[in-house]
């Protein structure tokens, strides 16, 4: 990590990278990133993440197996996900992201073959030399554990950025849970939430040159200052009346 790169810079520099150079990440850097991610918070310090890093020939074989499963229509997601279920502004945001991405890589909306090819790049890990597959145990309704995995993933992504690397979270990889478990000989009790392909970004690729604006905090944060102040004075007046 550059000494001049502050946390604010890391957060703003991070973005989803969708094309990579093929050279692998040196082991010492990879371990440094994973050590950072291991510091992530979790409910009651349970640290429920089980991260499988797949590289080299194993990575190639895994991509081939997932592509074959996709060709055969063998989708085996451990968790449901319907992008069209998102209502209102959430749907508007994902539609805007998709439109911006396809425009950046020169794929027309009506060209379904090209759109399918672009989507299947997920299954080739966007050319990244490594993929981190984030597995988790089933606990209750899985919401709390999934939240822990999300915090781990964000720490991992920020550390990748700080080390001059890049990554992309991929829900799509979670659609092939059985295929991936079989290929990697992973216990069926571990469920695949999503994957993160990562490596050195190809910064000149069109897929990595566009950016999506984030909503202003006014759309997602509610400040309760007035309410808190009123409650404070209410307690003061109540204490005076009591005395």
Short mmCIF file of the C-alpha atoms (twelve columns), coordinates in Angstrom:
data_MODEL
# 
_entry.id   MODEL 
# 
loop_
_atom_site.group_PDB 
_atom_site.id 
_atom_site.type_symbol 
_atom_site.label_atom_id 
_atom_site.label_alt_id 
_atom_site.label_comp_id 
_atom_site.label_asym_id 
_atom_site.label_seq_id 
_atom_site.Cartn_x 
_atom_site.Cartn_y 
_atom_site.Cartn_z 
_atom_site.pdbx_PDB_model_num 
ATOM 1   C CA . UNK A 1   0.000   0.000   0.000   1 
ATOM 2   C CA . UNK A 2   1.309   3.409   -0.945  1 
ATOM 3   C CA . UNK A 3   2.152   5.529   2.087   1 
ATOM 4   C CA . UNK A 4   0.313   8.432   0.434   1 
ATOM 5   C CA . UNK A 5   -2.880  6.428   -0.108  1 
ATOM 6   C CA . UNK A 6   -5.273  7.262   2.693   1 
ATOM 7   C CA . UNK A 7   -8.381  5.319   3.610   1 
ATOM 8   C CA . UNK A 8   -10.618 7.839   1.842   1 
ATOM 9   C CA . UNK A 9   -8.609  7.357   -1.354  1 
ATOM 10  C CA . UNK A 10  -8.823  3.575   -1.102  1 
ATOM 11  C CA . UNK A 11  -12.605 3.657   -0.673  1 
ATOM 12  C CA . UNK A 12  -13.066 5.938   -3.669  1 
ATOM 13  C CA . UNK A 13  -10.574 4.138   -5.859  1 
ATOM 14  C CA . UNK A 14  -12.248 0.762   -5.364  1 
ATOM 15  C CA . UNK A 15  -14.547 -0.265  -8.184  1 
ATOM 16  C CA . UNK A 16  -15.635 -3.506  -9.808  1 
ATOM 17  C CA . UNK A 17  -12.905 -4.602  -12.216 1 
ATOM 18  C CA . UNK A 18  -14.100 -6.649  -15.191 1 
ATOM 19  C CA . UNK A 19  -10.897 -7.327  -17.101 1 
ATOM 20  C CA . UNK A 20  -7.520  -8.371  -15.734 1 
ATOM 21  C CA . UNK A 21  -3.935  -8.982  -16.739 1 
ATOM 22  C CA . UNK A 22  -3.050  -12.697 -16.589 1 
ATOM 23  C CA . UNK A 23  -0.013  -12.545 -14.288 1 
ATOM 24  C CA . UNK A 24  -0.682  -14.051 -10.853 1 
ATOM 25  C CA . UNK A 25  -0.465  -12.101 -7.625  1 
ATOM 26  C CA . UNK A 26  2.718   -12.917 -5.655  1 
ATOM 27  C CA . UNK A 27  2.058   -15.122 -2.634  1 
ATOM 28  C CA . UNK A 28  3.290   -12.570 -0.093  1 
ATOM 29  C CA . UNK A 29  0.889   -9.918  -1.392  1 
ATOM 30  C CA . UNK A 30  -1.965  -12.414 -1.528  1 
ATOM 31  C CA . UNK A 31  -1.356  -13.437 2.065   1 
ATOM 32  C CA . UNK A 32  -1.197  -9.790  3.138   1 
ATOM 33  C CA . UNK A 33  -4.628  -9.165  1.567   1 
ATOM 34  C CA . UNK A 34  -6.098  -12.237 3.245   1 
ATOM 35  C CA . UNK A 35  -4.627  -11.233 6.602   1 
ATOM 36  C CA . UNK A 36  -6.387  -7.887  6.252   1 
ATOM 37  C CA . UNK A 37  -9.682  -9.576  5.409   1 
ATOM 38  C CA . UNK A 38  -9.322  -11.860 8.424   1 
ATOM 39  C CA . UNK A 39  -9.606  -8.793  10.658  1 
ATOM 40  C CA . UNK A 40  -13.223 -8.246  9.556   1 
ATOM 41  C CA . UNK A 41  -15.951 -7.998  12.206  1 
ATOM 42  C CA . UNK A 42  -18.492 -10.777 12.657  1 
ATOM 43  C CA . UNK A 43  -21.372 -11.614 14.973  1 
ATOM 44  C CA . UNK A 44  -19.893 -12.729 18.321  1 
ATOM 45  C CA . UNK A 45  -16.516 -13.133 16.563  1 
ATOM 46  C CA . UNK A 46  -17.743 -16.328 14.875  1 
ATOM 47  C CA . UNK A 47  -15.706 -15.581 11.695  1 
ATOM 48  C CA . UNK A 48  -17.942 -17.864 9.604   1 
ATOM 49  C CA . UNK A 49  -16.244 -17.317 6.251   1 
ATOM 50  C CA . UNK A 50  -14.633 -20.231 4.457   1 
ATOM 51  C CA . UNK A 51  -12.661 -18.741 1.567   1 
ATOM 52  C CA . UNK A 52  -11.348 -20.919 -1.240  1 
ATOM 53  C CA . UNK A 53  -8.712  -19.269 -3.461  1 
ATOM 54  C CA . UNK A 54  -8.521  -20.952 -6.862  1 
ATOM 55  C CA . UNK A 55  -5.606  -20.256 -9.201  1 
ATOM 56  C CA . UNK A 56  -3.586  -21.761 -12.055 1 
ATOM 57  C CA . UNK A 57  -4.716  -24.952 -13.757 1 
ATOM 58  C CA . UNK A 58  -7.359  -25.531 -11.086 1 
ATOM 59  C CA . UNK A 59  -8.870  -22.177 -11.930 1 
ATOM 60  C CA . UNK A 60  -8.957  -23.090 -15.626 1 
ATOM 61  C CA . UNK A 61  -10.618 -26.438 -14.909 1 
ATOM 62  C CA . UNK A 62  -13.189 -24.778 -12.665 1 
ATOM 63  C CA . UNK A 63  -14.100 -22.217 -15.311 1 
ATOM 64  C CA . UNK A 64  -14.503 -25.002 -17.880 1 
ATOM 65  C CA . UNK A 65  -16.794 -26.961 -15.525 1 
ATOM 66  C CA . UNK A 66  -18.968 -23.922 -14.777 1 
ATOM 67  C CA . UNK A 67  -19.289 -23.055 -18.469 1 
ATOM 68  C CA . UNK A 68  -20.351 -26.647 -19.184 1 
ATOM 69  C CA . UNK A 69  -22.955 -26.478 -16.427 1 
ATOM 70  C CA . UNK A 70  -24.243 -23.214 -17.867 1 
ATOM 71  C CA . UNK A 71  -24.508 -24.759 -21.339 1 
ATOM 72  C CA . UNK A 72  -26.511 -27.631 -19.843 1 
ATOM 73  C CA . UNK A 73  -28.758 -25.287 -17.863 1 
ATOM 74  C CA . UNK A 74  -27.565 -26.806 -14.579 1 
ATOM 75  C CA . UNK A 75  -28.018 -23.910 -12.191 1 
ATOM 76  C CA . UNK A 76  -27.791 -24.950 -8.539  1 
ATOM 77  C CA . UNK A 77  -27.884 -21.781 -6.402  1 
ATOM 78  C CA . UNK A 78  -27.689 -22.221 -2.640  1 
ATOM 79  C CA . UNK A 79  -29.617 -18.968 -2.118  1 
ATOM 80  C CA . UNK A 80  -32.411 -17.461 -4.158  1 
ATOM 81  C CA . UNK A 81  -31.811 -14.280 -6.120  1 
ATOM 82  C CA . UNK A 82  -34.133 -12.510 -8.530  1 
ATOM 83  C CA . UNK A 83  -32.808 -9.221  -9.847  1 
ATOM 84  C CA . UNK A 84  -36.236 -8.320  -11.207 1 
ATOM 85  C CA . UNK A 85  -37.674 -8.551  -7.691  1 
ATOM 86  C CA . UNK A 86  -36.028 -5.273  -6.732  1 
ATOM 87  C CA . UNK A 87  -38.649 -2.502  -6.558  1 
ATOM 88  C CA . UNK A 88  -38.578 1.191   -7.384  1 
ATOM 89  C CA . UNK A 89  -35.295 3.044   -7.114  1 
ATOM 90  C CA . UNK A 90  -33.311 -0.157  -6.540  1 
ATOM 91  C CA . UNK A 91  -34.454 -1.457  -9.912  1 
ATOM 92  C CA . UNK A 92  -33.595 1.873   -11.516 1 
ATOM 93  C CA . UNK A 93  -30.074 1.671   -10.121 1 
ATOM 94  C CA . UNK A 94  -29.348 -1.839  -11.359 1 
ATOM 95  C CA . UNK A 95  -30.794 -0.981  -14.775 1 
ATOM 96  C CA . UNK A 96  -28.535 2.084   -14.971 1 
ATOM 97  C CA . UNK A 97  -25.498 0.003   -14.030 1 
ATOM 98  C CA . UNK A 98  -26.233 -2.609  -16.687 1 
ATOM 99  C CA . UNK A 99  -26.819 0.011   -19.359 1 
ATOM 100 C CA . UNK A 100 -23.570 1.830   -18.500 1 
ATOM 101 C CA . UNK A 101 -21.552 -1.398  -18.556 1 
ATOM 102 C CA . UNK A 102 -22.887 -2.626  -21.892 1 
ATOM 103 C CA . UNK A 103 -22.407 0.802   -23.414 1 
ATOM 104 C CA . UNK A 104 -18.807 0.901   -22.177 1 
ATOM 105 C CA . UNK A 105 -17.944 -2.434  -23.805 1 
ATOM 106 C CA . UNK A 106 -19.872 -1.687  -26.994 1 
ATOM 107 C CA . UNK A 107 -22.720 -4.181  -26.598 1 
ATOM 108 C CA . UNK A 108 -26.103 -3.044  -27.930 1 
ATOM 109 C CA . UNK A 109 -29.188 -3.681  -25.853 1 
ATOM 110 C CA . UNK A 110 -30.919 -5.613  -28.625 1 
ATOM 111 C CA . UNK A 111 -27.897 -7.840  -29.379 1 
ATOM 112 C CA . UNK A 112 -28.766 -10.812 -27.166 1 
ATOM 113 C CA . UNK A 113 -25.881 -12.979 -28.376 1 
ATOM 114 C CA . UNK A 114 -23.308 -10.374 -27.425 1 
ATOM 115 C CA . UNK A 115 -25.042 -9.760  -24.125 1 
ATOM 116 C CA . UNK A 116 -24.944 -13.474 -23.353 1 
ATOM 117 C CA . UNK A 117 -21.242 -13.617 -24.243 1 
ATOM 118 C CA . UNK A 118 -20.604 -10.629 -21.980 1 
ATOM 119 C CA . UNK A 119 -22.528 -12.276 -19.153 1 
ATOM 120 C CA . UNK A 120 -20.582 -15.522 -19.543 1 
ATOM 121 C CA . UNK A 121 -17.374 -13.584 -18.939 1 
ATOM 122 C CA . UNK A 122 -18.379 -13.958 -15.284 1 
ATOM 123 C CA . UNK A 123 -17.814 -17.688 -15.658 1 
ATOM 124 C CA . UNK A 124 -14.347 -17.059 -17.098 1 
ATOM 125 C CA . UNK A 125 -13.592 -14.850 -14.075 1 
ATOM 126 C CA . UNK A 126 -13.131 -11.900 -16.456 1 
ATOM 127 C CA . UNK A 127 -9.661  -13.224 -17.221 1 
ATOM 128 C CA . UNK A 128 -8.514  -12.847 -13.591 1 
ATOM 129 C CA . UNK A 129 -5.767  -15.271 -12.483 1 
ATOM 130 C CA . UNK A 130 -7.487  -15.874 -9.140  1 
ATOM 131 C CA . UNK A 131 -10.986 -16.278 -7.781  1 
ATOM 132 C CA . UNK A 132 -12.001 -16.239 -4.109  1 
ATOM 133 C CA . UNK A 133 -15.108 -18.323 -3.453  1 
ATOM 134 C CA . UNK A 134 -16.902 -17.303 -0.263  1 
ATOM 135 C CA . UNK A 135 -18.570 -20.246 1.436   1 
ATOM 136 C CA . UNK A 136 -20.508 -20.179 4.698   1 
ATOM 137 C CA . UNK A 137 -22.209 -22.596 7.108   1 
ATOM 138 C CA . UNK A 138 -25.995 -22.626 7.300   1 
ATOM 139 C CA . UNK A 139 -27.113 -20.962 10.535  1 
ATOM 140 C CA . UNK A 140 -30.775 -20.142 11.147  1 
ATOM 141 C CA . UNK A 141 -32.152 -18.047 8.309   1 
ATOM 142 C CA . UNK A 142 -28.552 -17.309 7.205   1 
ATOM 143 C CA . UNK A 143 -29.053 -13.529 7.240   1 
ATOM 144 C CA . UNK A 144 -26.549 -12.788 10.024  1 
ATOM 145 C CA . UNK A 145 -23.904 -15.077 8.580   1 
ATOM 146 C CA . UNK A 146 -24.381 -13.595 5.108   1 
ATOM 147 C CA . UNK A 147 -23.900 -10.148 6.642   1 
ATOM 148 C CA . UNK A 148 -20.597 -11.307 8.140   1 
ATOM 149 C CA . UNK A 149 -19.492 -12.604 4.736   1 
ATOM 150 C CA . UNK A 150 -20.359 -9.219  3.228   1 
ATOM 151 C CA . UNK A 151 -18.146 -7.406  5.727   1 
ATOM 152 C CA . UNK A 152 -15.315 -9.854  5.017   1 
ATOM 153 C CA . UNK A 153 -15.708 -9.327  1.276   1 
ATOM 154 C CA . UNK A 154 -15.615 -5.535  1.587   1 
ATOM 155 C CA . UNK A 155 -12.428 -5.673  3.649   1 
ATOM 156 C CA . UNK A 156 -10.914 -8.003  1.065   1 
ATOM 157 C CA . UNK A 157 -11.871 -5.680  -1.804  1 
ATOM 158 C CA . UNK A 158 -10.481 -2.610  -0.048  1 
ATOM 159 C CA . UNK A 159 -7.222  -4.397  0.716   1 
ATOM 160 C CA . UNK A 160 -6.930  -5.473  -2.920  1 
ATOM 161 C CA . UNK A 161 -7.288  -1.824  -3.930  1 
ATOM 162 C CA . UNK A 162 -4.724  -0.684  -1.380  1 
ATOM 163 C CA . UNK A 163 -2.250  -3.219  -2.807  1 
ATOM 164 C CA . UNK A 164 -2.721  -1.969  -6.372  1 
ATOM 165 C CA . UNK A 165 -4.994  -4.870  -7.297  1 
ATOM 166 C CA . UNK A 166 -8.663  -5.085  -8.208  1 
ATOM 167 C CA . UNK A 167 -11.598 -7.414  -7.773  1 
ATOM 168 C CA . UNK A 168 -15.230 -7.879  -8.700  1 
ATOM 169 C CA . UNK A 169 -17.918 -9.475  -6.495  1 
ATOM 170 C CA . UNK A 170 -19.917 -11.982 -8.576  1 
ATOM 171 C CA . UNK A 171 -23.307 -13.175 -7.427  1 
ATOM 172 C CA . UNK A 172 -23.507 -15.169 -10.661 1 
ATOM 173 C CA . UNK A 173 -20.859 -17.631 -9.459  1 
ATOM 174 C CA . UNK A 174 -23.209 -18.540 -6.620  1 
ATOM 175 C CA . UNK A 175 -25.640 -19.984 -9.180  1 
ATOM 176 C CA . UNK A 176 -23.335 -23.000 -9.673  1 
ATOM 177 C CA . UNK A 177 -22.872 -24.171 -6.082  1 
ATOM 178 C CA . UNK A 178 -23.045 -27.917 -6.750  1 
ATOM 179 C CA . UNK A 179 -20.701 -27.726 -9.742  1 
ATOM 180 C CA . UNK A 180 -18.111 -25.749 -7.803  1 
ATOM 181 C CA . UNK A 181 -18.321 -27.976 -4.714  1 
ATOM 182 C CA . UNK A 182 -17.875 -31.081 -6.863  1 
ATOM 183 C CA . UNK A 183 -14.949 -29.641 -8.799  1 
ATOM 184 C CA . UNK A 184 -13.157 -28.468 -5.633  1 
ATOM 185 C CA . UNK A 185 -14.253 -31.358 -3.377  1 
ATOM 186 C CA . UNK A 186 -15.938 -29.070 -0.852  1 
ATOM 187 C CA . UNK A 187 -18.245 -30.338 1.891   1 
ATOM 188 C CA . UNK A 188 -21.927 -29.959 0.878   1 
ATOM 189 C CA . UNK A 189 -22.676 -28.391 4.271   1 
ATOM 190 C CA . UNK A 190 -20.835 -25.254 3.131   1 
ATOM 191 C CA . UNK A 191 -22.977 -22.963 0.998   1 
ATOM 192 C CA . UNK A 192 -21.635 -20.641 -1.681  1 
ATOM 193 C CA . UNK A 193 -22.750 -17.034 -1.288  1 
ATOM 194 C CA . UNK A 194 -20.705 -15.460 -4.107  1 
ATOM 195 C CA . UNK A 195 -17.208 -15.197 -5.550  1 
ATOM 196 C CA . UNK A 196 -14.643 -12.459 -6.114  1 
ATOM 197 C CA . UNK A 197 -12.393 -12.634 -9.166  1 
ATOM 198 C CA . UNK A 198 -9.235  -10.631 -8.610  1 
ATOM 199 C CA . UNK A 199 -5.779  -9.743  -9.881  1 
ATOM 200 C CA . UNK A 200 -4.036  -6.855  -11.632 1 
ATOM 201 C CA . UNK A 201 -6.590  -4.658  -13.445 1 
ATOM 202 C CA . UNK A 202 -6.288  -4.029  -17.155 1 
ATOM 203 C CA . UNK A 203 -6.850  -0.318  -16.749 1 
ATOM 204 C CA . UNK A 204 -7.012  0.318   -20.507 1 
ATOM 205 C CA . UNK A 205 -9.904  -2.073  -21.089 1 
ATOM 206 C CA . UNK A 206 -13.220 -0.270  -21.758 1 
ATOM 207 C CA . UNK A 207 -14.937 -2.303  -19.017 1 
ATOM 208 C CA . UNK A 208 -12.685 -0.638  -16.464 1 
ATOM 209 C CA . UNK A 209 -12.985 2.948   -17.661 1 
ATOM 210 C CA . UNK A 210 -16.579 3.733   -16.799 1 
ATOM 211 C CA . UNK A 211 -17.820 4.585   -13.314 1 
ATOM 212 C CA . UNK A 212 -21.227 4.472   -11.680 1 
ATOM 213 C CA . UNK A 213 -22.273 7.372   -9.479  1 
ATOM 214 C CA . UNK A 214 -23.281 6.567   -5.926  1 
ATOM 215 C CA . UNK A 215 -26.483 7.971   -4.480  1 
ATOM 216 C CA . UNK A 216 -26.073 10.961  -2.138  1 
ATOM 217 C CA . UNK A 217 -26.257 10.101  1.533   1 
ATOM 218 C CA . UNK A 218 -29.509 12.050  1.738   1 
ATOM 219 C CA . UNK A 219 -31.160 9.118   -0.066  1 
ATOM 220 C CA . UNK A 220 -30.027 6.470   2.381   1 
ATOM 221 C CA . UNK A 221 -29.187 8.138   5.699   1 
ATOM 222 C CA . UNK A 222 -31.699 9.643   8.110   1 
ATOM 223 C CA . UNK A 223 -30.291 11.953  10.764  1 
ATOM 224 C CA . UNK A 224 -32.243 11.773  14.005  1 
ATOM 225 C CA . UNK A 225 -30.600 14.809  15.633  1 
ATOM 226 C CA . UNK A 226 -33.807 16.776  16.213  1 
ATOM 227 C CA . UNK A 227 -35.513 13.743  17.687  1 
ATOM 228 C CA . UNK A 228 -32.568 13.084  19.993  1 
ATOM 229 C CA . UNK A 229 -32.481 16.718  21.157  1 
ATOM 230 C CA . UNK A 230 -36.200 16.695  21.884  1 
ATOM 231 C CA . UNK A 231 -35.831 13.492  23.867  1 
ATOM 232 C CA . UNK A 232 -32.968 15.038  25.820  1 
ATOM 233 C CA . UNK A 233 -35.003 18.119  26.813  1 
ATOM 234 C CA . UNK A 234 -38.009 15.953  27.577  1 
ATOM 235 C CA . UNK A 235 -35.948 14.048  30.131  1 
ATOM 236 C CA . UNK A 236 -34.682 17.305  31.643  1 
ATOM 237 C CA . UNK A 237 -38.204 18.646  32.095  1 
ATOM 238 C CA . UNK A 238 -39.393 15.319  33.504  1 
ATOM 239 C CA . UNK A 239 -36.582 15.303  36.072  1 
ATOM 240 C CA . UNK A 240 -37.463 18.875  37.126  1 
ATOM 241 C CA . UNK A 241 -41.120 17.958  37.567  1 
ATOM 242 C CA . UNK A 242 -40.179 14.914  39.590  1 
ATOM 243 C CA . UNK A 243 -38.153 17.061  41.970  1 
# 
